[in-house]
Amino acid sequence: MFDDLLAANRRYRSEFRDSGLQGVAARGLAVLTCIDSRIDPLAMLGLGPGDAKIIRNAGARVTDDALRSLVLAVNLLGVERVCVVQHTACAMAGTTDEQLRARIQEQRGVDASGWAFLPMLDQLAALHDDLELIEACPLLPSDLVVGGFLYDVHTGELQPVPRDRLPETGR
């Protein structure tokens, strides 16, 4: 099932040279973005390997695990700023847990009751709440620079979302 990946790795390995990069974020940046395969975080931001810590999950949500990674990145790996990048045409936007559970049941025959997928009926409100979770984390410094962005998967444009345009929902 993974022969294609192993073959690709053999080709990659044949030309691989240790870059000498360290494990810190050379540009002091962490990016939390969605797992959507239309997003190439490094290219989107003009970054290269070693420049940033990239954290990905469905919907670019600030989950406990995303916070765990941010705490380590900020306190141990040189991160001084965090950008949360959500995107247009996200499968997690405009839906509910109930709808996602029903789709999983219908398409895969799997009972997902009890699972919280953190969908976003109001994407901007969810972004606001997630930025607040980062800023409220006691293990992150109060002067950490945190920003919210919306990436257009059809044009490649990245737009900062001003905090005053973000409604609160109360997660």
C-alpha positions as MATLAB code, in Angstrom:
seq = 'MFDDLLAANRRYRSEFRDSGLQGVAARGLAVLTCIDSRIDPLAMLGLGPGDAKIIRNAGARVTDDALRSLVLAVNLLGVERVCVVQHTACAMAGTTDEQLRARIQEQRGVDASGWAFLPMLDQLAALHDDLELIEACPLLPSDLVVGGFLYDVHTGELQPVPRDRLPETGR';
ca = [
       0.000    0.000    0.000;
       2.930    2.372    0.485;
       5.249    1.202   -2.303;
       4.797    4.472   -4.219;
       5.909    6.476   -1.196;
       8.899    4.244   -0.496;
       9.977    4.477   -4.145;
       9.678    8.263   -4.012;
      11.720    8.295   -0.811;
      14.478    6.229   -2.440;
      14.699    8.853   -5.208;
      14.677   11.648   -2.626;
      17.278    9.910   -0.486;
      19.624    9.450   -3.452;
      19.977   13.249   -3.718;
      19.492   14.114   -0.043;
      22.124   16.235    1.649;
      21.891   17.123    5.309;
      20.991   20.811    5.360;
      22.502   21.348    8.772;
      19.320   23.115    9.854;
      18.641   23.257   13.556;
      15.319   22.317   15.138;
      14.416   25.923   15.942;
      12.158   28.110   13.806;
      14.678   30.298   11.970;
      12.051   32.975   11.278;
      10.549   32.753   14.778;
       7.212   31.679   13.321;
       4.624   29.009   14.004;
       1.782   28.442   11.557;
      -1.413   26.654   12.517;
      -3.328   25.758    9.398;
      -5.756   23.212    8.016;
      -4.966   19.749    6.699;
      -6.534   20.693    3.362;
      -4.206   19.391    0.647;
      -4.671   22.592   -1.389;
      -2.564   24.453    1.175;
       1.235   24.456    0.940;
       2.124   26.446    4.075;
       5.774   27.100    3.266;
       5.139   28.222   -0.313;
       2.089   30.257    0.693;
       4.200   32.326    3.086;
       7.441   32.468    1.118;
       9.195   30.228    3.613;
      11.644   27.372    3.302;
      12.566   24.350    5.391;
      13.612   25.358    8.887;
      11.877   28.748    8.809;
       8.744   27.873   10.778;
       6.970   25.283   12.871;
       3.930   24.024   10.975;
       0.956   22.634   12.900;
      -1.953   21.210   10.943;
      -5.365   19.875   11.837;
      -8.850   19.854   10.352;
     -10.112   23.431   10.304;
      -6.910   24.961   11.731;
      -8.453   24.806   15.190;
      -6.680   25.562   18.459;
      -7.081   22.176   20.095;
      -5.306   20.921   23.205;
      -2.750   19.247   20.967;
      -2.196   22.380   18.885;
      -1.654   24.334   22.121;
       0.769   21.654   23.346;
       2.796   22.084   20.160;
       2.689   25.883   20.423;
       3.838   25.817   24.042;
       6.848   23.700   23.091;
       7.573   25.754   19.958;
       7.442   29.058   21.835;
       9.273   27.986   24.968;
      11.920   25.729   23.423;
      12.127   26.199   19.660;
      12.447   29.924   18.977;
       8.860   30.825   18.062;
       7.949   34.457   18.764;
       4.851   34.835   16.581;
       1.953   32.617   15.630;
      -0.335   32.869   12.659;
      -3.545   30.886   12.512;
      -4.474   30.393    8.864;
      -7.969   29.224    8.055;
      -9.126   29.036    4.444;
     -12.021   29.434    2.055;
     -14.054   26.409    0.965;
     -13.189   24.557    4.176;
     -15.185   21.404    4.837;
     -15.232   22.317    8.541;
     -16.899   25.694    7.929;
     -20.651   26.128    7.818;
     -21.408   22.753    9.346;
     -22.105   21.137   12.717;
     -20.861   18.082   14.566;
     -24.235   16.447   13.967;
     -23.955   16.997   10.219;
     -20.411   15.658   10.118;
     -21.371   12.592   12.151;
     -24.285   11.931    9.790;
     -22.021   12.257    6.740;
     -19.494    9.840    8.227;
     -22.270    7.373    9.028;
     -23.753    7.717    5.547;
     -20.509    7.583    3.578;
     -18.500    5.127    5.643;
     -21.031    3.330    7.840;
     -19.123    4.364   10.956;
     -20.807    5.571   14.135;
     -19.053    8.817   15.095;
     -21.465    9.737   17.884;
     -19.670   11.330   20.777;
     -16.878   12.717   18.632;
     -16.287   16.479   18.636;
     -14.850   17.546   15.289;
     -14.852   21.299   16.070;
     -16.675   22.483   12.966;
     -17.405   26.175   12.499;
     -20.868   27.507   11.723;
     -19.280   30.967   11.820;
     -15.690   30.676   10.650;
     -14.637   34.178   11.722;
     -16.134   33.712   15.185;
     -14.262   30.421   15.541;
     -11.046   32.152   14.484;
     -11.619   34.824   17.127;
     -12.193   32.218   19.811;
      -9.111   30.256   18.773;
      -6.872   33.329   18.880;
      -8.215   34.041   22.354;
      -7.327   30.493   23.455;
      -3.725   31.034   22.391;
      -3.541   34.395   24.156;
      -5.110   32.979   27.328;
      -2.727   30.027   27.596;
      -0.718   30.492   30.816;
       2.316   28.732   29.324;
       2.633   31.246   26.511;
       4.105   34.734   27.057;
       1.751   37.703   27.066;
       3.852   39.452   24.406;
       3.513   36.593   21.912;
       2.433   38.039   18.560;
      -0.704   36.220   17.382;
      -2.575   36.860   14.146;
      -5.496   35.399   12.245;
      -5.584   34.965    8.479;
      -7.881   33.666    5.773;
      -6.306   31.949    2.751;
      -8.227   31.790   -0.512;
      -7.658   28.319   -1.975;
      -8.777   29.522   -5.421;
      -6.568   32.618   -5.754;
      -3.695   31.971   -3.327;
      -4.365   35.266   -1.553;
      -3.689   35.470    2.185;
      -5.710   38.127    3.988;
      -5.082   39.211    7.568;
      -8.333   39.280    9.503;
      -8.336   42.332   11.779;
      -9.284   41.450   15.339;
     -12.099   44.012   15.350;
     -13.744   42.102   12.454;
     -13.836   38.863   14.434;
     -17.052   38.162   16.330;
     -16.994   36.216   19.587;
     -19.007   33.019   19.941;
     -17.958   31.475   23.201;
     -16.692   28.265   21.585;
];
